[in-house]
Amino acid sequence: MTETHNRTEGDINLSAARRNWYSVMNDPDTQHYLQEDAEYFLHQALSTPCLDVLASCEGIYLTDIQGKRYMDFHGNNVHQLGYRNPYIVDKIKQQLDVLPFSPRRFTNVPAIELAKKLGSLLPADLNRVLFAPGGTSSISMALKLARVVTGKHKVISLWDSFHGASLDAISAGGELDFRKDMGPLMPGVERIPPPMTYRGPFLAAGSGDLPYAEYLEYVIQKEGDIGAFMIETIRNTDVQIPSQAYWNRVREICTKHKVLLILDEIPIAFGRTGKMFAFEHYGIEPDIICLGKGLGGGVMPMAAIVARNEYNVARSISLGHFTHEKSPLGSVAALAMFEFMEQNHILEKVQQDERFMASEMEKLMDKFPLIGDVRGIGLLWGVELVKDRQTREKAIEAAETVMYECLKNGLSFKVSQGNVLQLSPPLIINRVELKEALRILENALSTASGVL
């Protein structure tokens, strides 16, 4: 049995429950391909061994090679507008026939139009854009730009944060799974506790999550030479939603000490929270924002940073310099994503869905003592499982039971921090589908409650 005390993020893929899952997936073809996958790919934590073998996708569904369908409430956060969205796919097909690739020394109209679009959606002076082929690369560019702008290399981030898997990104991140056994990483990173309103280290103070913000200023003053504070506006993995007071204080502290506020909205921008960008809920502005995942419309790898106009000061330095820096296909996919959202009033729909989810989650919490906390905004929800007078490992076992019961019945989602069920359905999900997913979840919670 795999040790459980270090489980924090992603699939629990080496446990007895995972081994039992393969008895469900007893199709010879599926087992053959899973074995080949294990034979030819390098093994790594959080993704090996794989769960199943996919053949197709459409809307909110993934379909495996045997025809089993999963409602995907995970999707690596690229599936905001569903899989194989016809509007987006058609725009990409049209671009394929004209200009599929643009060498770096040239520009192209789709890339320029996307840069203009991002600038129009963000506060007035956030209008300097760089594109990248993935979110991790956008984090790298933001860290470099912060050094150039401030002349300081030190960064503050949060424990348990995830900003990507490259060496500089894991240096700035706070998850042990990505840093262990890596040796020396990027110097100058200080980490502080994330703002939490449930089972957090500062809750005994009785003042919500504000002490976490005060701790930020304490570290800035004690450490000195801090150039940037990198943080997710709302933490995606286990759905930590800071208070208005927290964000007011953080913005005030960063401005006071001339520390750049870098917001990582790679997994949560573009409607996930019911706003185009999550920071809009708080009325604050970042100095640099990192974007990705859903920016490519669920089809193309596409990411970006957007910075204040006054930070256009790195002309002698290559911040990104990626082969696919101004991808016409990625740009067209992103523009189509924005067009689809506007034409179909996706933000308004998600706000309505939030009210429905809040009501349904409250019912589940009342019904199951196994649920310790529910946190949600838009179509991003976290269900934290606890077991009174039981160990943390019991809560982790309960989360595994719920996850595999849901998978068996056609619902896929992510488990974070070992015991948090993270629910992120495509924003196009209809109410019938949403109710069916919650029915599957409720039955799985019943099973878990009976077992433990």
C-alpha positions as CSV (number, residue, x, y, z in Angstrom):
1,M,0.0,0.0,0.0
2,T,1.4,3.4,-1.0
3,E,2.0,5.8,1.8
4,T,-0.7,8.4,2.0
5,H,0.7,11.2,4.2
6,N,2.4,12.8,1.2
7,R,-0.6,12.7,-1.1
8,T,-1.4,16.2,-2.2
9,E,-2.1,16.5,-5.9
10,G,-3.5,14.6,-8.8
11,D,-4.5,11.0,-9.2
12,I,-3.8,8.5,-6.5
13,N,-2.4,6.1,-9.0
14,L,-0.4,3.5,-7.1
15,S,-2.9,2.5,-4.4
16,A,-5.0,-0.7,-3.9
17,A,-8.0,1.2,-5.2
18,R,-6.3,2.0,-8.5
19,R,-5.3,-1.7,-8.9
20,N,-8.9,-2.7,-8.3
21,W,-10.0,-0.2,-11.0
22,Y,-8.2,-2.4,-13.6
23,S,-10.5,-5.3,-12.8
24,V,-13.3,-3.0,-14.0
25,M,-11.3,-2.2,-17.2
26,N,-11.1,-5.9,-18.2
27,D,-11.4,-5.4,-21.9
28,P,-8.4,-7.1,-23.7
29,D,-7.8,-4.2,-26.1
30,T,-7.8,-1.7,-23.3
31,Q,-5.4,-3.7,-21.2
32,H,-3.2,-4.2,-24.2
33,Y,-2.9,-0.4,-24.9
34,L,-2.5,0.4,-21.3
35,Q,0.4,-2.0,-21.1
36,E,1.9,-0.5,-24.3
37,D,1.6,2.9,-22.8
38,A,3.4,1.8,-19.7
39,E,6.1,0.2,-21.9
40,Y,6.9,3.1,-24.2
41,F,6.5,6.2,-22.1
42,L,8.7,7.3,-19.3
43,H,6.9,6.7,-16.0
44,Q,6.1,9.7,-13.8
45,A,4.1,10.6,-10.7
46,L,0.5,11.8,-11.2
47,S,0.0,10.3,-14.7
48,T,1.4,6.7,-14.7
49,P,-0.3,4.3,-15.0
50,C,-3.1,5.7,-17.0
51,L,-6.8,5.1,-16.2
52,D,-8.2,4.2,-19.6
53,V,-7.7,4.5,-23.4
54,L,-9.6,7.3,-25.1
55,A,-11.0,7.2,-28.7
56,S,-13.0,10.4,-29.0
57,C,-14.5,13.4,-27.3
58,E,-17.4,15.7,-27.8
59,G,-19.1,18.4,-25.6
60,I,-18.7,17.4,-22.0
61,Y,-17.9,13.7,-22.8
62,L,-14.8,11.6,-23.2
63,T,-15.3,8.2,-24.9
64,D,-13.0,5.2,-24.5
65,I,-12.2,2.6,-27.2
66,Q,-15.0,0.4,-25.9
67,G,-17.6,3.1,-26.1
68,K,-17.8,4.0,-22.4
69,R,-18.5,7.7,-21.9
70,Y,-17.2,9.9,-19.0
71,M,-18.6,13.3,-18.1
72,D,-15.3,15.2,-17.7
73,F,-15.3,17.4,-14.7
74,H,-11.5,17.8,-14.9
75,G,-10.2,18.3,-18.4
76,N,-6.9,19.7,-17.3
77,N,-8.8,23.0,-17.4
78,V,-8.6,23.3,-21.2
79,H,-12.2,22.3,-21.9
80,Q,-14.2,25.4,-20.8
81,L,-16.2,25.4,-24.0
82,G,-16.3,21.6,-24.4
83,Y,-14.5,19.2,-26.5
84,R,-14.3,19.5,-30.2
85,N,-16.4,22.7,-30.1
86,P,-17.6,23.0,-33.7
87,Y,-17.3,26.8,-33.9
88,I,-13.7,26.7,-32.7
89,V,-12.7,23.7,-34.8
90,D,-14.2,25.3,-38.0
91,K,-12.1,28.4,-37.5
92,I,-9.0,26.4,-37.0
93,K,-9.6,24.4,-40.1
94,Q,-10.0,27.6,-42.1
95,Q,-6.7,28.9,-40.8
96,L,-5.0,25.6,-41.6
97,D,-5.6,26.2,-45.3
98,V,-4.1,29.6,-45.2
99,L,-1.3,30.1,-42.6
100,P,-0.7,27.2,-40.2
101,F,2.7,28.4,-38.9
102,S,4.4,31.8,-38.6
103,P,8.2,31.9,-38.2
104,R,9.2,34.0,-35.3
105,R,10.8,36.8,-37.3
106,F,7.4,37.6,-38.8
107,T,4.1,38.5,-37.4
108,N,0.6,37.7,-38.5
109,V,-2.9,39.2,-38.4
110,P,-4.5,36.5,-36.0
111,A,-1.7,37.0,-33.4
112,I,-2.1,40.8,-33.6
113,E,-5.9,40.6,-33.3
114,L,-5.6,38.3,-30.2
115,A,-3.1,40.6,-28.5
116,K,-5.6,43.5,-29.1
117,K,-8.5,41.4,-27.8
118,L,-6.7,40.6,-24.6
119,G,-5.7,44.2,-24.0
120,S,-9.3,45.3,-24.6
121,L,-10.6,42.8,-21.9
122,L,-8.1,43.8,-19.3
123,P,-7.6,47.1,-17.4
124,A,-6.5,49.9,-19.6
125,D,-2.7,49.8,-19.0
126,L,-2.5,46.0,-19.1
127,N,-1.9,45.8,-22.8
128,R,1.6,44.4,-23.5
129,V,1.4,40.8,-24.5
130,L,3.7,37.9,-25.1
131,F,2.5,34.5,-26.3
132,A,3.9,31.1,-25.5
133,P,3.0,27.4,-26.3
134,G,2.1,26.5,-22.7
135,G,1.3,27.9,-19.3
136,T,4.6,26.9,-17.8
137,S,6.4,29.0,-20.3
138,S,4.2,32.0,-19.5
139,I,5.2,31.7,-15.8
140,S,8.9,31.7,-16.9
141,M,8.4,34.8,-18.9
142,A,6.6,36.6,-16.1
143,L,9.4,35.7,-13.6
144,K,12.0,37.0,-16.1
145,L,10.1,40.2,-16.8
146,A,9.7,40.9,-13.0
147,R,13.5,40.7,-12.6
148,V,14.0,43.1,-15.4
149,V,11.4,45.6,-14.2
150,T,12.4,45.5,-10.5
151,G,16.1,44.7,-10.6
152,K,15.3,42.1,-7.9
153,H,15.4,38.3,-8.3
154,K,13.5,37.3,-5.1
155,V,10.0,36.0,-5.4
156,I,7.3,35.1,-2.8
157,S,4.9,32.3,-3.6
158,L,2.5,30.0,-1.6
159,W,3.0,26.6,-0.2
160,D,1.0,24.0,-2.1
161,S,0.8,26.2,-5.2
162,F,1.3,24.9,-8.7
163,H,2.7,27.1,-11.5
164,G,4.0,24.5,-14.0
165,A,6.6,21.7,-14.1
166,S,9.8,23.3,-15.6
167,L,12.7,23.9,-13.2
168,D,12.0,27.6,-12.8
169,A,8.2,27.0,-12.3
170,I,8.7,24.3,-9.7
171,S,11.2,26.6,-8.0
172,A,8.4,29.2,-7.7
173,G,5.8,26.6,-6.9
174,G,5.0,25.0,-3.6
175,E,4.2,21.4,-4.3
176,L,6.7,18.8,-3.0
177,D,5.7,16.2,-5.7
178,F,7.4,18.4,-8.3
179,R,10.5,19.5,-6.4
180,K,11.6,16.4,-4.6
181,D,14.9,14.8,-5.7
182,M,15.6,17.7,-8.1
183,G,18.5,19.2,-6.2
184,P,19.3,23.0,-6.4
185,L,16.5,25.0,-7.8
186,M,16.1,28.7,-8.7
187,P,17.4,30.8,-5.7
188,G,15.5,33.6,-4.0
189,V,12.1,32.0,-3.5
190,E,10.3,32.5,-0.2
191,R,7.0,30.6,0.4
192,I,4.2,31.6,2.7
193,P,1.0,29.8,3.7
194,P,-2.0,30.0,1.3
195,P,-5.1,31.9,2.4
196,M,-7.5,29.3,3.8
197,T,-10.9,29.5,5.5
198,Y,-11.2,25.9,6.5
199,R,-8.6,23.9,8.4
200,G,-5.9,26.5,7.9
201,P,-3.0,27.3,10.3
202,F,-4.1,30.8,11.2
203,L,-7.8,30.1,11.7
204,A,-7.4,30.2,15.5
205,A,-6.8,33.9,15.2
206,G,-10.5,34.3,14.5
207,S,-10.0,36.9,11.7
208,G,-10.6,34.8,8.6
209,D,-7.8,34.7,6.0
210,L,-6.5,38.3,6.7
211,P,-3.5,37.1,8.7
212,Y,-2.2,35.3,5.6
213,A,-1.9,38.7,3.9
214,E,-0.2,40.2,7.0
215,Y,2.3,37.4,6.8
216,L,3.1,38.5,3.3
217,E,4.2,41.9,4.5
218,Y,6.1,40.4,7.3
219,V,8.2,38.3,4.9
220,I,8.7,41.2,2.5
221,Q,10.1,43.4,5.4
222,K,12.2,40.6,6.9
223,E,13.7,39.3,3.7
224,G,14.2,42.4,1.6
225,D,14.9,42.6,-2.1
226,I,11.5,40.9,-3.0
227,G,10.6,41.7,-6.6
228,A,7.4,39.8,-7.1
229,F,4.6,38.0,-5.4
230,M,3.2,35.1,-7.6
231,I,-0.2,33.7,-6.7
232,E,-3.3,32.2,-8.2
233,T,-6.2,34.6,-7.7
234,I,-8.3,31.6,-6.7
235,R,-6.5,28.4,-6.2
236,N,-7.8,25.9,-8.7
237,T,-6.7,22.6,-7.3
238,D,-8.5,22.5,-4.0
239,V,-10.7,25.6,-4.6
240,Q,-9.3,28.1,-2.1
241,I,-11.3,31.3,-2.5
242,P,-9.7,34.3,-0.6
243,S,-11.8,37.0,0.9
244,Q,-12.2,40.6,-0.4
245,A,-10.3,41.8,2.7
246,Y,-7.4,39.5,1.8
247,W,-7.1,40.8,-1.7
248,N,-7.5,44.4,-0.7
249,R,-4.6,44.0,1.7
250,V,-2.4,42.1,-0.7
251,R,-2.7,44.7,-3.4
252,E,-2.0,47.4,-0.9
253,I,1.1,45.7,0.4
254,C,2.5,45.0,-3.1
255,T,2.0,48.6,-4.1
256,K,3.5,49.9,-0.9
257,H,6.7,47.8,-1.2
258,K,7.0,48.1,-5.0
259,V,6.5,44.3,-5.4
260,L,5.0,43.2,-8.6
261,L,1.7,41.2,-8.2
262,I,1.8,38.3,-10.7
263,L,-1.5,36.6,-11.0
264,D,-1.5,33.0,-12.3
265,E,-5.0,32.6,-13.9
266,I,-3.9,29.9,-16.3
267,P,-6.5,27.3,-15.1
268,I,-9.3,29.7,-14.0
269,A,-9.6,32.6,-16.5
270,F,-12.1,32.8,-19.3
271,G,-15.4,32.2,-17.4
272,R,-14.6,29.5,-15.0
273,T,-15.5,31.7,-12.0
274,G,-18.3,33.5,-13.8
275,K,-16.1,36.4,-14.8
276,M,-13.7,36.6,-17.7
277,F,-10.9,36.9,-15.2
278,A,-11.1,35.9,-11.5
279,F,-9.5,39.1,-10.3
280,E,-12.6,41.0,-11.5
281,H,-14.5,39.5,-8.5
282,Y,-12.3,41.6,-6.2
283,G,-11.9,44.9,-8.0
284,I,-8.1,44.7,-8.0
285,E,-5.6,44.8,-10.8
286,P,-2.5,42.6,-11.3
287,D,0.8,43.9,-12.6
288,I,1.3,40.9,-14.8
289,I,-1.2,38.1,-15.5
290,C,-0.4,34.6,-16.8
291,L,-3.0,32.9,-19.0
292,G,-3.2,29.6,-20.7
293,K,-5.1,26.2,-20.9
294,G,-8.5,27.3,-22.1
295,L,-7.0,30.1,-24.1
296,G,-6.5,27.6,-26.9
297,G,-10.2,26.7,-27.1
298,G,-9.6,23.1,-25.9
299,V,-7.7,22.4,-29.1
300,M,-4.4,24.3,-29.4
301,P,-1.7,24.8,-26.9
302,M,-1.7,28.5,-26.2
303,A,-0.7,30.7,-23.4
304,A,0.2,34.4,-22.7
305,I,1.4,37.0,-20.3
306,V,-0.1,40.5,-20.3
307,A,1.8,43.2,-18.5
308,R,1.4,46.9,-17.8
309,N,2.5,49.1,-20.6
310,E,5.2,50.7,-18.5
311,Y,6.9,47.3,-18.2
312,N,7.8,47.3,-21.9
313,V,11.5,47.6,-20.9
314,A,13.1,44.3,-21.9
315,R,14.0,45.0,-25.5
316,S,17.6,43.7,-25.1
317,I,16.5,40.4,-23.5
318,S,14.6,37.4,-25.0
319,L,11.9,36.7,-22.5
320,G,10.3,34.0,-24.5
321,H,11.7,33.4,-28.0
322,F,9.6,30.3,-28.6
323,T,9.3,28.5,-32.0
324,H,5.5,28.8,-31.8
325,E,5.6,32.3,-30.3
326,K,2.8,33.8,-32.4
327,S,0.9,30.7,-33.5
328,P,-1.7,31.6,-36.1
329,L,-3.7,28.4,-35.2
330,G,-3.5,29.2,-31.5
331,S,-4.5,32.8,-32.0
332,V,-7.5,31.8,-34.2
333,A,-8.6,29.2,-31.6
334,A,-8.4,31.9,-28.8
335,L,-10.3,34.5,-30.9
336,A,-13.0,31.9,-31.7
337,M,-13.2,31.0,-28.0
338,F,-13.9,34.6,-27.1
339,E,-16.4,35.0,-29.9
340,F,-18.3,31.8,-28.8
341,M,-18.4,33.0,-25.2
342,E,-19.9,36.4,-26.2
343,Q,-22.4,35.0,-28.7
344,N,-23.6,32.4,-26.3
345,H,-23.6,34.5,-23.1
346,I,-21.4,32.0,-21.3
347,L,-20.6,34.3,-18.4
348,E,-24.3,34.9,-17.6
349,K,-24.9,31.1,-17.9
350,V,-22.1,30.3,-15.5
351,Q,-23.4,32.7,-12.9
352,Q,-26.8,31.0,-13.1
353,D,-25.1,27.6,-12.7
354,E,-23.2,28.8,-9.7
355,R,-26.5,29.5,-7.9
356,F,-27.8,26.0,-8.8
357,M,-24.6,24.4,-7.6
358,A,-24.5,26.3,-4.3
359,S,-28.0,25.0,-3.5
360,E,-27.2,21.4,-4.5
361,M,-23.9,21.4,-2.7
362,E,-25.6,22.6,0.5
363,K,-28.0,19.6,0.2
364,L,-25.1,17.2,-0.1
365,M,-23.3,18.7,2.9
366,D,-26.4,18.4,5.0
367,K,-26.9,14.8,4.0
368,F,-23.3,13.5,4.4
369,P,-21.3,14.1,7.6
370,L,-18.4,12.9,5.5
371,I,-18.3,16.3,3.8
372,G,-16.4,18.8,6.0
373,D,-16.5,21.8,3.7
374,V,-17.8,22.9,0.3
375,R,-16.2,25.8,-1.6
376,G,-17.3,27.1,-4.9
377,I,-17.5,29.9,-7.4
378,G,-18.9,29.8,-10.9
379,L,-18.3,26.3,-12.1
380,L,-15.3,25.6,-9.9
381,W,-16.2,23.6,-6.8
382,G,-14.3,21.8,-4.1
383,V,-15.8,19.2,-1.8
384,E,-13.5,18.5,1.1
385,L,-14.0,15.2,2.8
386,V,-13.2,14.7,6.5
387,K,-14.1,11.9,8.9
388,D,-14.8,13.1,12.5
389,R,-12.5,11.5,15.0
390,Q,-10.7,9.6,12.2
391,T,-7.3,10.2,10.7
392,R,-6.5,12.1,7.5
393,E,-5.8,8.8,5.8
394,K,-9.5,7.8,6.3
395,A,-10.5,11.0,4.5
396,I,-8.1,10.1,1.6
397,E,-9.6,6.6,1.4
398,A,-13.1,8.1,1.3
399,A,-12.0,10.4,-1.6
400,E,-10.6,7.4,-3.5
401,T,-13.8,5.4,-3.0
402,V,-15.9,8.3,-4.3
403,M,-13.6,8.9,-7.3
404,Y,-13.6,5.3,-8.5
405,E,-17.3,4.9,-7.9
406,C,-17.9,8.0,-10.0
407,L,-15.5,6.7,-12.7
408,K,-17.4,3.4,-12.9
409,N,-20.6,5.3,-13.4
410,G,-19.2,7.8,-16.0
411,L,-18.1,10.8,-14.1
412,S,-14.4,11.9,-14.0
413,F,-12.9,14.6,-11.8
414,K,-9.7,15.4,-9.9
415,V,-8.8,14.6,-6.3
416,S,-6.6,17.3,-4.8
417,Q,-4.7,17.5,-1.5
418,G,-5.7,13.9,-1.1
419,N,-9.2,14.5,0.2
420,V,-10.7,17.3,-1.9
421,L,-13.0,16.5,-4.8
422,Q,-12.5,19.2,-7.4
423,L,-15.4,19.6,-9.8
424,S,-14.7,21.7,-13.0
425,P,-17.3,20.8,-15.7
426,P,-17.2,22.4,-19.2
427,L,-19.0,25.7,-19.1
428,I,-21.3,24.6,-21.8
429,I,-22.8,21.8,-19.6
430,N,-26.6,21.9,-19.6
431,R,-28.8,21.5,-16.5
432,V,-29.8,18.0,-17.2
433,E,-26.2,16.9,-17.5
434,L,-25.3,18.7,-14.4
435,K,-28.1,17.1,-12.4
436,E,-27.0,13.6,-13.7
437,A,-23.4,14.3,-12.6
438,L,-24.5,15.3,-9.1
439,R,-26.7,12.2,-8.9
440,I,-23.6,10.0,-9.6
441,L,-21.6,11.9,-7.0
442,E,-24.4,11.6,-4.4
443,N,-24.5,7.8,-4.9
444,A,-20.7,7.6,-4.6
445,L,-20.8,9.6,-1.4
446,S,-23.4,7.1,-0.1
447,T,-21.1,4.2,-0.9
448,A,-18.1,5.9,0.8
449,S,-20.2,6.7,3.8
450,G,-21.3,3.1,4.2
451,V,-17.7,1.8,3.8
452,L,-16.1,4.0,6.4
